[in-house]
Structures are given as C-alpha cells and as structure tokens.
Amino acid sequence: MNGSITLPIVLRTRLFPNKWIVICVLSIAALSLLSIGFGPAGWDWRLAIAWLAPEHFTQFDPLQINVVTQIRLPRFMLAVMIGLVLAQTGTATQALCRNPLADPSIIGISSGAAVIAVAFIALGAKFDFQADKYLPYAAFLGALSVTIFVYLIAKQAGQVNVTTLILVGVAVNALAFALIGLLSFYADDSALRLINYWTMGSLGGATWANLNQALPLLLISAIGLWYLKEPMNCLLLGESQAQYLGINTQTLKFQIIILVALGVGASVAMTGLIGFVGLVVPHIARLMVGPHLRVMMPLCMLLGIIVLLLSDWLARTLVMPAELPIGIITALLGAPLFIYLILKSKQGGVIA
C-alpha cells in the first residue's frame, strides 16, 4: 500500500468539462428565444425581448406584448423550474436508493402525488371548495406518503433491494392509475377533461398566480437538494461508509425523502405527470461528466431545463393551433434514449 485512498468507482469522476456548462447555457438561451418569441400570436425572436421595453418595438401591437407577458413568460418560467426540479429529484432518488433505475415516476412517487391531486380536482366541485389553492400541498402529501411507503418496503438489512423497489413501484403505479380511473367517475365533464389532459402532462395552465403558489415549494426542494449533494455523494459509498465519514444517514435520508416529495408533489400539481425526465437526464449527465454529484448535479439541472423547454416548444408547435400534452413528447424522446442507454450499458455490464 502506498498510503493513498482509492474510492469505489461510483465516486470516481472525469475532469469537469466547463464546455458542457457553456453549451447548456447557450442552448437554454436559444430555447428561451424559441419559447418566448415563437407561437400562434407571433413568430419573431424579438418578441422575446420586446416586453422589456415595448416602446422601442412599435412593430408589435399591445395584444402580442400581452400574450408574451401573461402566457409565454409564466410558461417559460414554469418549464425552467419543473425541468430543473424533476432532473434534480431524479438524481437525488437515485442517490438515495443507490441505483440508477430509481426515479420518482418509475417507483410510484409521481403517481402517488397524482392520485391526491386528481381527488381534489374530481371532488372539488362536488364539495364546493377551490381545489387549485390546495393542489401543491395535497400532491406533496401524496408524494411523501408513497416515498416513505416504497422506501420502507424496499429496505432490507439496511440496503434498498432494487428488485423489490421496482416491483413495489409497478404495483403503486397500477394502483394509482386504478384510483385515478375510479375518481374520474365522480368528476363532472369539465373536471374529467382536465383530468384526462392533466394526467398526460401540460404546461398550459401556467399563470403568474400559480407560479407564486408553487414556487416556494419548488425552491425549497431545489435549494435543499443542492446543499445536500456532498452528503449524498458520501451516501453513494454505502450507509456504513457514510457513517464513518461523519454523516448521520438516517437524518440525511429523511431530508432527501422530504425534499424529493416536496419537489415532485409541487411539480405534479402544476403540470401533471411528466415522465422520463428524472430517469433519463441523470444518465446523460453521468455519461458526460461522471457520477460525482458535485459536478453531475448542476449539469443535470441544466439538462433538465433544456429537455423541458424543448419538449414544451414541440408540444406547442407540432399540431398548432392545438397543443400536445408534454408528457407525450418527453416519453417519445426519453423512452428510446433510455432503451439505447440500457443496450449500450450491456457491453460494460453496468448501467451508466
């Protein structure tokens, strides 16, 4: 022995290539011009900045400026926050379970949040209360309950059993969609249309009022998980090793569960079910810079923003003036890519 410490491969990382951050930032800037500047009410990249000083852009009428400020801007901000949070919570869930197949949608967290949210939508009119005011908090409770349930069931001898985790996730998803179908029978026509569209994901309901309601929950989740990235990095070594490094693993796991449930619950309440972002994006970031969360998490968050902005723009433009549910776009983009990553990983015997 030469006295040096060799970390397991899970914590080895390539040199952090700043070029990826630059590329991601430039991509987000380009997509922001597409998201804000292009749509049915006008196709001009200058619309993306005209709202800042409308007196200098007299070629645009007040209606176009109003569409940008009241529809496109809140939708853009929501896409940024949801993409960031979904990618980050996917990364945190994989770190918590120490498995790259763990994801809030795969193991049932998203569908658990969806059940409570759908219940509020379906039963709101029947019991005469405004469901919109409580959706983020109701979805958070649903996500928290399922997170704790799945984690406790899958835990075995201090470790998370991957097979049990996936099987429980499949069962929870099946039960959740059965309950959503049952609740649909108690919804009126307007609520039923909203539920059907909402379960496939959409950013169409973005408003400044909704953003103000959900933004605190999303920010708490994002900031909290950001500050936990170093302890989560130690958790990847294993609970015993993390404890030797001075990490209180029980407190850390509890914090991760709460923050993941908070982020997923608020995201589901705002946009419905959007799959594959929390599963595929961490894989892509891991391939780019390695698994070390110090360098992987920020890149993952930027990639999540890119995926949501691109998917939302495609959802708005492919069948214009109608709109596709964004969940369809993310599934069409994410599922083939994930299958490709699995096939590629078979060559090395591990999943990236």
N, C-alpha and C positions, 0 to 999 in steps of 0.2 A: 504493500500500500504506500502511496506517495503522499498520503495525508489529505488529498483533495476529496471533496464530496461529490459523488455522482448522483444526480437526481434521476428519478424514473423518467422514461421517455415522455410521459404525459406533461411534464413541465419543461421539457426542452423546447426551445423556440429558435426560429431563424432570426437573423438580424431584422429589426423592424424597418421595412422599406417605406420611407416617407413618401415615395412616389404613389403608393396606393391611397394615402390620405389626400394627396393633391388631386389625383384622378377622381376620387369620390366627391371631393368638394366641387370640382369643376362640373362633374356630372349633375350634382344637385343644383348648381347654378343654372345649367342648361335646362334641366327639367322644371325648374321654377318658372322659367320663361314660357315653357310649354303649358304648364299647369295654369298659370295666371293669365297668360297672353292669348291663349287659343281656346276657342269654344264657339257654340252656336251664336252667341251675341256679338262676336267679332273675332277675327283672326289676324292679330297683329302683335308682334313681340313687344311693341312699345306700350301696349296696354298693361304690361306687367309693371311698368314704372310710371304710367300716366297718372295713376291715382295719387301718387306722392305730390304732384304739382299739376293738377288738371288745367290750371290757367295757361300753362305752356304747351298744352296739347289740344288745341282748339279743333283738331280734326275729329275728335271723339265727342259724341254727344253725352249729356248727363246720364242717360239710361245706360250706356256702356260703362261709364265710370261706376255707376251704382251697382251694376252686375258684378264688376270686379271686386268692389269693396264689401258687398254684402253676401256674395255667393262664392266667388272663386277664392278670395283670400282666406275666409274661415275654413274652406275645404282644403286649401293648401296647408294651412297650419295644422289641421286635424290629421292629414296624411303624414306630415312630418312627425308629429307626436306618436301616432299609432305605429308607424313603421319603426321608429326608434324603440318604443316600449316593447313591441312584440318580439323584435330581434333580441333585445336585452333580456327579457324574461325567458326566452328560449335558451339563451346562453346560461342563465342562472339555473334553470331547471336541469339542464344537462350537467352542470357542475354539482348541483345538489344530489342528483342520482348517480353521478359519475358514469354517465352513459350518453353517447351522442344521439341515441334514438329517443331520448326523453324530450318531450315537447308539450307545452300546455294544451294543444289541441289533440295530440295523439293519446295522452294519458287521461283525458277527460276533463281537464280544468276549464277549458273554454266552453264545453257543452254544459258543465255544471253551472257556470255563470249564465249561460243562455236560458236554462230552464227557469231560473228565478226571474230573469228579465222578461221572458215570454209570459210567465204567470202574471206579472204586473201589467203587461200590455193587454193580455186577454181579459183579465178580471177588473181592470181599471174602470171601464165604462159601467160594468155591472154593479160595482160597489161605489161608484161615483167618487173617485179620487184621481188626482192627476199623477199618472204613473211616471211621466217624464221627469218629475222632480226627484224621484227616488231610484231611478234605474241604475245609476252608477253605484250606489250604495247597496242596492239589492243584489246586483250582479257580483259585487265584491264578496258579499256573504256567501253566495253560491259557489264562487271560485274558491274561497277559503275553505269551505266545508269539504269540497271534493279534493282539494290539495292535501289536506290533513288525512282524509279517509284513504286516498290512494297511497300516500306515503307510508302510513301505518300498516296497511295491508301488505305492501311490498317489502317492508323492512323485515329482515331475517338475520338474527345473530349480529346485529349492529350494521349490517350491509343491506343495500337495496337489491333485491332479487329482480333482475332485468325481465326475466320471463313472466314473473308474477306482475310486475309493473305494467307490461304491455297488455297482458290478459285482463287485468283489472281495468285498464284504460278502455279496452274494447267493450267490456261489459258496461262501464259507466256511460260511454258514448251511446251504446244501444239503448240503455235505459233512459238517458236524457232525451234522445230523439223520440222515443215512445211517449214520454211525458209531454214533449212539445206537441206531438200529434194529438194527444188527448186534450191538452189545453186549447188547441185550435177549435175544438167542437164547442167551446164555451165563449168563443170570440165572436163579435159581430163582424159584418162584412168589411168595414174599414180596418179593424184591428187584424182581421185574417189576412188581408192584402199586405199589411205592414209586416206581419209575422213571416209570411212566405218570402217577401223580399229581404227582410232583415236577417233571416237565417242563412242567406247566401252572402251576406256582407255588402255594405254600401256606405259611401261617404256622403251620399246625397242629402242627409239630414243635418249637415254641418251648419251651425249658426254661431254667432258670437256668444249668445246666451248659453248654448250647450257647451261651448268650449270653456266658458268661465266656470261652468258647473263641474266639468270633469278634469280640467287642467290641474287643479291642486292634487288630485289623486294620482294622475299620471306623473306629475313632477316628483311627488314623494317617492313613488316606485322607482323612477329613473335615477334620482339623486341617491336614494338609499342603496340601490344595487351597485351604483358606480363606486360608492365608498366601501362596499364590501368585496370588491373584486380581488384585493390582495388576500383577505382571509379565505375567500372561495378558492383561490389558487392553491392555498395550503390544503384545503379540503379535498382537492383532486388527488393528493397523495394517499388519502385514506384517513379515516377518523382518528385512528391511533397515532399516526404520524403527525396529524394536525394538532392533536392534544400535546404531543411532545414539544411542538413549536409554540406552545402557549395559547392555542386557540380554544376557546370554550365552544365546542362543536354543537352542543345542544342549543345554546343561545343563538349561534350562527344559523343553524338550520331553521330555527323558529323565525328568525328575522327574514331569511330568504323566502320561507313559505308565505309570510305575511305580505312581503313586498311583491312577490310574484302574483299572489292572489289579488292584491290591490291593483296592479298594472293590468292584468288580464281582465279583471272584472270591469274596470273603467273602460277598457278598450272595447270589450264585447257590448257594454251598454251603449257606447257611442256609435259603433259601426256594425254590430252583429258579428257573425262568425267569419273570420278571415283565416284560412288555413295555410300551412306550409311556410309562412314567413319565419316563425320561431324555430322551425325544424331545419330548413334548407340554408338560410342565411348564415347561421353559425358554422355550418360545414364549409361554406365558401370562404368565410373569413379565416377559418382554421387552415384551409389549403393555402391561403395567401401568406399568412404570417406565422403559422404555428399555433399551438394550443395555449400559450401563456396568456392569461386573461388580461394582464397589464397592457398588452399590445393588441390582443384579439378583440376585446370588448369594444373599444372605441371604433375600430374598423367595422365591426359587426353592426353597431348602431348606425353608422353612415350608410352601410349597405342596405339596412332595413328601410331607411328613408328613401333610398333610390328605388327599391323594389315597390314600395307603396305609391310613390309619385308616378312611376312608370305605369303600374297597373291601373291606377285611377285615371290617368290620361287615356289609356287604351279603352277602359270601360266607358269613358265619356264619348269617345270619338269613333269607335268601330261601328256602332249602329246608330249614329247620330241621325235625328234628334232624340232617339230613345237612349237608354243607358243600360249597360250590362251590370249585373252585380259584380262587385270587385272580387268576391270570393271565387267566382268562376275563372277570372283572369289569373289570380295567384295560384289556383290549382293547376291550370293549364301550363303555367310557367314552372311551377315548383315540382309537380309530380314527376314529369320526365327527367328533370335535372336530378332529383333525388334518386330515381332509379339508376341513372347514369353513375352517380357517385357510389351507389352500392355495388354496381357491377365493377367499377374501377377499383373499389376497395378490396374486392375478392382476390385481386392479383397480389396484394400485400398481406391479405389475411386479416385486416382490420378496417374499420370504418373511419374515415378521416375525421 
